[in-house]
Amino acid sequence: MYRYVWIAGVLLAAVGCTHSDENPDWDPRADLPAWSYDAPVYYRPTEDLAPVEPGSLGFEVAPNIDVYFVNQAQFFVVHPSGYQVTGEPRMGVWYSLDHERWQRAGYFGVEQSHFLMQAEQDGRYWVRFAGPGQPISEVPPGQPHRIYVVDRQRPQITLDLTPPPYTVDEEGNRIPHTYHVGDEVSLHWRVDERYLEPDSIRLSSCFAEFPHNLVWGEWPRPLEAEGTIEGVVLPAAAGRHGGMRFRMEARDRAGNIGLAMTELMHVEGDDAPSEQPSVRPAGQFEIVYQQPARQETGWPHKGAFVRGGRPRVLTWMPKLAARHADKRIDLEFSANDGRSWHVVAEGITPSEGEQEPSWKVAWTVPEVTSKNCRLRVVARPRGDEGDALMLALSARFTVDTVAPDTMLGPEPVEPGE
């Protein structure tokens, strides 16, 4: 009997010593950082980032250190050897924001080629790799293997127009300014961006009414971060299409785009007919406008009929011709609505001894027959190096050339008849 009691006591003691799991719901793969275990699936970008040229960064970088710009809080860091080799120690990724203290971002998993890094804030991230084949840093606090610049702020642009589209009275009411065709305005801008992309500042303009507000004409040359364009003459088209506005864009190294736009300019038209010449560049679009010519100056109006082979005199030139005195001014003719051009008067210059520029351009109408003829005034850099700028373009007119054997009139009489 005592034997059975002793066995029962031993069994009770054994039951009382059993340990229970204090955290039965713990999941290491879910609770530990992602780099603690190799993930079953890795992600990689469709295209790797391209390093930026060292000479245009805005800050100094030691040789052989690539610099990358990103505009998102998460970005991919490519493995220094291409991918994590199976069986090798994991490659670690370390970073520093103050260029003194280093923090561990994580490790590459097996066969992982890109490590997805989370940025804490905008700034320059010094990145170092620790693992197989990576030497230790010999200079404290250590040099980065790469630099990733996280920039999520778009460039700030200030675009001012003089005279401004609106003025504010003493009571704070905005009073719109009324422009007129032929008025001159000035543009001043400033772009604030530490990592501005070179040659990325663009200026363009459009008219107000649909569908003209869908077409933006762009200044063909890059602009500086701060500058002024003076003497922009409002064209007759601005009065016909409800006004116009200007827009400026700028892009930084990370791909952020800043945008600034002027208020709508209310432009009133004048009594000039709509067939007056418009102003566009000879090649690409350029924001240069000019007042229209008068019809009695020899500039052909819309639908005009001109005889081919006849001499003509043009006594009008756009005001911009005087401003481009350092260039070669040519008068060109087209018989196919501007698809091809040839020069009919070259090296045009104003008359000497005049306070105001006086023009007198003699040219001969080409012997063609076409209803799609046009004239244009073009300014070209001397030496033909650079873009040609069109200062004025006529409306379409008709040229008709009569062959000698079809001319009307009495037939010539031979001597003796």
C-alpha positions in Angstrom: 0.0 0.0 0.0 2.8 2.4 0.8 4.4 1.6 -2.5 1.4 2.9 -4.4 1.2 6.1 -2.4 4.8 6.8 -3.2 4.3 6.3 -6.9 1.4 8.6 -6.9 3.4 11.3 -5.1 6.1 11.0 -7.8 3.6 11.4 -10.6 2.1 14.5 -8.9 5.5 16.1 -8.5 6.3 15.4 -12.2 3.1 17.1 -13.3 3.8 20.1 -11.2 7.2 20.7 -12.8 5.9 21.0 -16.4 6.9 24.3 -18.2 4.3 26.2 -20.3 5.1 28.5 -23.3 4.8 32.1 -22.1 4.3 33.5 -25.7 2.7 30.8 -27.8 1.7 33.3 -30.5 5.2 34.5 -31.2 6.1 34.4 -34.9 9.8 35.2 -35.5 9.3 35.9 -39.2 6.6 38.4 -38.4 8.1 40.0 -35.3 11.7 40.3 -36.2 13.0 42.7 -38.9 12.7 41.6 -42.5 16.5 41.2 -42.8 16.6 38.6 -40.0 15.4 35.9 -42.4 15.7 35.3 -46.1 12.5 36.4 -47.7 10.8 33.9 -50.1 10.4 36.7 -52.7 12.6 39.7 -53.5 11.8 42.8 -55.5 14.1 44.6 -57.9 13.6 47.8 -60.0 12.9 47.6 -63.7 15.9 49.9 -64.3 18.9 50.8 -62.1 19.6 54.3 -61.1 22.3 56.1 -63.1 25.0 57.9 -61.2 25.4 61.7 -61.6 28.4 63.3 -63.1 30.7 64.4 -60.2 31.4 67.9 -61.7 27.7 69.0 -61.4 26.6 67.9 -58.0 26.9 71.1 -56.0 29.0 69.4 -53.3 32.4 67.8 -53.2 32.8 64.0 -53.5 35.9 61.8 -53.1 37.0 60.0 -56.3 35.4 56.7 -57.2 32.2 57.3 -55.1 29.0 57.2 -57.2 26.2 59.6 -56.3 22.5 58.8 -57.0 19.4 61.1 -56.6 16.0 59.7 -55.7 12.7 61.4 -55.0 11.0 58.7 -52.9 11.3 57.6 -49.3 12.1 54.0 -50.4 14.9 53.3 -52.9 16.8 50.3 -54.1 20.5 49.7 -53.3 22.1 47.3 -55.7 24.4 44.6 -54.2 28.1 45.5 -54.6 28.8 42.1 -56.2 25.5 41.8 -58.2 23.7 39.5 -55.7 24.1 37.6 -52.4 25.9 34.3 -53.0 24.4 31.2 -51.4 26.5 29.9 -48.5 28.4 33.2 -48.1 27.9 35.5 -45.0 25.2 38.0 -45.6 26.3 41.4 -46.9 25.3 44.2 -44.5 24.1 47.7 -45.5 25.1 50.6 -43.2 24.2 54.3 -43.6 25.0 57.6 -42.0 23.1 60.9 -42.2 25.5 63.1 -40.2 28.6 61.5 -41.8 29.9 60.5 -38.3 27.6 57.9 -36.8 26.7 54.8 -38.7 23.5 52.8 -38.4 22.6 49.3 -39.7 19.9 49.2 -42.3 19.8 45.4 -42.8 21.3 42.6 -44.8 21.0 41.1 -48.3 19.1 37.8 -48.4 20.2 34.8 -50.4 20.4 35.6 -54.1 19.0 39.1 -53.4 20.3 41.7 -55.9 18.7 44.9 -54.6 18.1 46.0 -51.0 15.0 48.1 -50.4 16.1 50.9 -48.1 13.7 53.2 -46.2 14.8 56.8 -45.9 14.0 58.6 -42.6 14.2 62.1 -44.1 15.5 64.1 -47.1 19.2 64.4 -47.2 22.5 62.8 -48.3 22.7 59.1 -47.2 26.3 57.8 -46.9 26.1 54.0 -47.6 28.7 51.4 -46.8 28.7 47.6 -47.2 30.1 45.2 -44.7 30.7 41.6 -45.6 32.8 39.4 -47.9 35.3 41.2 -50.0 34.6 44.6 -48.4 37.7 46.2 -46.8 37.5 48.0 -43.5 37.6 51.8 -43.4 41.1 53.1 -42.6 40.0 56.7 -42.1 37.5 57.5 -39.3 34.6 58.0 -39.3 34.7 56.1 -42.6 34.1 56.9 -46.2 30.9 55.9 -48.1 30.9 53.4 -50.9 28.0 55.3 -52.4 25.9 58.4 -51.7 22.2 58.5 -52.2 20.6 61.9 -52.1 16.9 61.8 -51.1 15.1 64.9 -52.4 11.3 65.0 -52.4 10.9 68.8 -52.7 10.2 70.3 -56.1 12.0 73.5 -57.2 10.5 76.8 -56.0 10.0 79.2 -58.9 9.1 82.9 -58.7 7.8 84.4 -62.0 6.9 88.1 -62.1 5.4 90.0 -65.0 5.8 93.8 -65.5 3.3 95.5 -65.7 1.5 92.9 -63.5 -1.8 91.5 -64.6 -3.4 92.7 -61.3 -3.0 95.6 -58.9 -4.3 95.9 -55.4 -6.1 99.0 -54.2 -6.2 100.4 -50.6 -9.1 98.2 -49.7 -7.4 95.0 -50.9 -9.4 94.6 -54.1 -7.6 93.2 -57.1 -8.0 95.4 -60.1 -7.1 93.7 -63.5 -4.7 95.5 -65.8 -5.8 95.8 -69.4 -3.1 95.2 -72.0 -3.2 96.2 -75.6 -1.8 94.6 -78.7 1.7 95.9 -79.2 2.3 96.6 -75.5 5.7 95.5 -74.2 6.0 93.5 -71.0 9.0 92.1 -69.1 9.5 88.8 -67.3 11.7 88.2 -64.3 12.2 84.8 -62.6 14.1 83.1 -59.9 14.5 79.4 -59.3 15.5 78.2 -55.8 16.8 74.6 -55.9 20.0 73.2 -54.4 20.2 70.3 -56.8 18.9 72.0 -60.0 19.2 69.9 -63.2 21.4 71.9 -65.7 19.6 73.3 -68.7 16.2 72.3 -67.3 14.5 75.7 -66.9 11.9 76.3 -69.7 9.7 79.2 -70.4 6.6 79.0 -72.6 3.4 80.8 -73.4 -0.1 80.2 -74.7 -3.3 82.1 -75.5 -6.4 82.0 -73.3 -9.2 80.6 -75.4 -9.7 77.0 -76.3 -8.2 75.3 -78.2 -5.3 77.8 -78.2 -4.7 77.3 -74.5 -3.7 73.7 -75.2 -0.7 74.7 -77.3 2.3 76.0 -75.4 5.1 77.7 -77.4 8.5 77.2 -75.8 11.6 79.3 -75.6 14.1 77.1 -77.4 17.2 77.8 -75.3 17.9 76.9 -71.7 17.7 79.7 -69.1 19.7 80.6 -66.0 18.3 80.2 -62.5 17.6 83.9 -62.3 17.1 86.3 -65.2 15.0 88.9 -67.0 13.5 89.1 -70.5 12.5 92.6 -71.5 10.6 94.0 -74.4 8.2 91.1 -75.1 5.6 92.6 -77.5 2.1 91.3 -77.2 0.9 89.9 -80.5 -2.3 90.6 -82.3 -3.3 86.9 -81.7 -3.4 87.6 -78.0 -6.2 90.1 -78.5 -8.1 87.7 -80.8 -7.9 84.7 -78.5 -8.8 86.2 -75.1 -5.4 87.1 -73.8 -2.3 85.0 -72.9 -0.2 83.8 -70.0 3.4 82.6 -69.4 4.6 79.4 -67.7 8.0 78.3 -66.3 9.2 74.8 -65.4 12.3 73.6 -63.7 13.5 70.1 -62.8 16.0 69.0 -60.1 18.4 66.0 -60.1 15.9 63.7 -58.5 13.3 64.3 -61.1 11.0 66.7 -59.2 9.4 69.3 -61.4 8.5 72.8 -60.2 5.9 75.0 -62.0 5.0 78.6 -61.9 2.4 80.4 -64.1 1.4 84.1 -64.4 -2.1 85.2 -64.1 -4.1 85.5 -67.3 -3.3 88.7 -69.2 -6.4 90.4 -70.5 -5.3 91.8 -73.9 -7.5 94.0 -76.0 -7.2 93.9 -79.8 -6.7 96.8 -82.1 -8.2 97.8 -85.5 -5.6 95.9 -87.4 -7.0 93.2 -89.7 -6.4 89.6 -88.8 -4.3 89.0 -91.9 -1.4 90.8 -90.4 1.9 88.8 -90.0 2.3 86.6 -87.0 5.7 86.2 -85.4 7.4 82.8 -84.9 10.9 81.5 -85.1 12.2 80.0 -88.3 13.0 76.7 -86.8 11.8 75.9 -83.2 9.2 78.1 -81.5 10.6 81.1 -79.7 8.7 83.6 -77.6 9.3 86.7 -79.7 6.3 88.8 -80.8 6.1 91.9 -83.0 3.5 94.4 -84.0 1.9 93.8 -87.4 2.9 95.7 -90.5 0.7 98.2 -92.4 -0.6 97.2 -95.8 0.7 100.2 -97.7 4.3 99.3 -96.8 4.6 96.6 -99.5 4.0 93.7 -97.1 1.5 91.4 -98.8 -1.9 91.0 -97.1 -4.0 87.9 -96.9 -5.1 86.8 -100.3 -3.2 89.5 -102.2 -2.5 88.9 -105.9 1.1 89.5 -107.0 2.6 89.1 -110.4 5.6 86.8 -110.7 8.8 88.3 -112.0 7.9 91.9 -111.0 10.1 94.1 -108.8 8.7 95.2 -105.4 9.9 97.4 -102.6 9.2 96.7 -98.9 9.4 99.7 -96.7 8.4 98.0 -93.4 10.4 95.9 -91.0 9.5 94.6 -87.5 10.9 96.6 -84.6 12.9 93.5 -83.5 15.0 93.9 -86.7 16.7 96.9 -85.2 17.4 94.9 -82.0 19.1 92.2 -84.0 21.5 94.5 -85.8 24.3 92.2 -84.8 22.7 89.5 -86.9 22.1 89.1 -90.7 18.5 90.0 -91.6 17.1 88.2 -94.7 13.8 88.3 -96.5 12.7 84.9 -97.7 9.9 83.6 -100.0 8.0 80.4 -100.0 5.6 79.1 -102.7 4.4 76.0 -100.7 3.1 77.5 -97.5 6.4 77.5 -95.6 7.6 74.0 -96.4 10.6 75.4 -98.1 12.2 78.8 -98.3 14.7 80.7 -100.4 16.2 84.1 -99.9 15.0 87.0 -102.0 16.9 89.8 -100.2 20.0 89.2 -98.1 21.8 91.3 -95.5 19.1 93.9 -95.0 20.2 97.1 -93.2 18.3 100.3 -92.3 19.0 103.6 -94.1 21.8 105.6 -92.5 21.3 109.1 -91.0 17.8 108.4 -89.7 16.9 108.8 -86.0 14.4 106.1 -86.4 15.4 103.0 -88.5 14.1 103.5 -92.1 13.9 100.4 -94.3 13.7 100.1 -98.1 14.1 96.5 -99.3 14.0 95.9 -103.0 13.2 92.4 -104.1 11.9 90.5 -107.2 8.9 88.2 -107.0 9.9 84.7 -108.1 8.4 83.5 -111.3 6.0 80.9 -109.9 2.3 80.3 -109.9 0.9 79.4 -106.5 -1.9 80.4 -104.0 0.2 79.4 -101.0 2.9 82.0 -101.1 4.4 83.6 -97.9 7.1 86.1 -97.0 9.1 86.0 -93.8 11.8 88.2 -92.1 14.6 86.1 -90.5 17.5 87.0 -88.3 20.5 84.7 -88.5 23.7 84.7 -86.5 26.6 85.8 -88.7 28.5 82.8 -89.9 25.2 80.7 -89.8 26.1 79.3 -86.4 23.0 79.0 -84.3 19.3 79.0 -84.7 17.5 81.3 -87.1 14.9 83.6 -85.5 11.8 84.5 -87.5 10.8 88.1 -86.8 7.7 88.3 -89.0 5.6 85.9 -91.2 3.0 87.1 -93.7 -0.4 85.6 -94.4 -0.8 83.5 -97.5 -1.0 85.3 -100.8 -1.2 84.4 -104.5 1.6 84.8 -107.1 0.7 84.3 -110.8 3.3 84.3 -113.5 2.2 84.7 -117.1 4.3 83.0 -119.8 5.6 85.3 -122.6 3.7 83.5 -125.3 0.4 83.8 -123.4 0.6 87.5 -122.6 -2.3 89.6 -123.8 -1.9 92.5 -126.3 -1.3 93.1 -129.9 1.1 90.8 -131.7 4.4 92.5 -132.7 4.6 93.6 -136.3 7.7 92.6 -138.3 9.5 95.4 -140.2 8.1 96.0 -143.6 4.7 94.6 -142.8 
